[in-house]
């Protein structure tokens, strides 16, 4: 989540996800089925985490309930990140 906070470099899979999104191409030559096993799934997972955490950081203070209601999948990710970071869930 350091990349989402602007305090660290993105992991390689997130960097590839950004490039895929920005340039509309896959990491390796060929089609979807020509990509290394598991790479696209890892890219989706890290992009989901990045997006969820960015939304969380961009929310208005004190609006946790509204965030959870509007973005339930993101809220699940945010809770998991908070638990990993702090050993607790809000």
HELIX and SHEET records of a PDB file:
HELIX    1   1 UNK A    2  UNK A    5  1                                   4    
HELIX    2   2 UNK A   12  UNK A   23  1                                  12    
HELIX    3   3 UNK A   32  UNK A   34  5                                   3    
HELIX    4   4 UNK A   39  UNK A   58  1                                  20    
HELIX    5   5 UNK A   64  UNK A   70  1                                   7    
HELIX    6   6 UNK A   72  UNK A   86  1                                  15    
END                                                                             
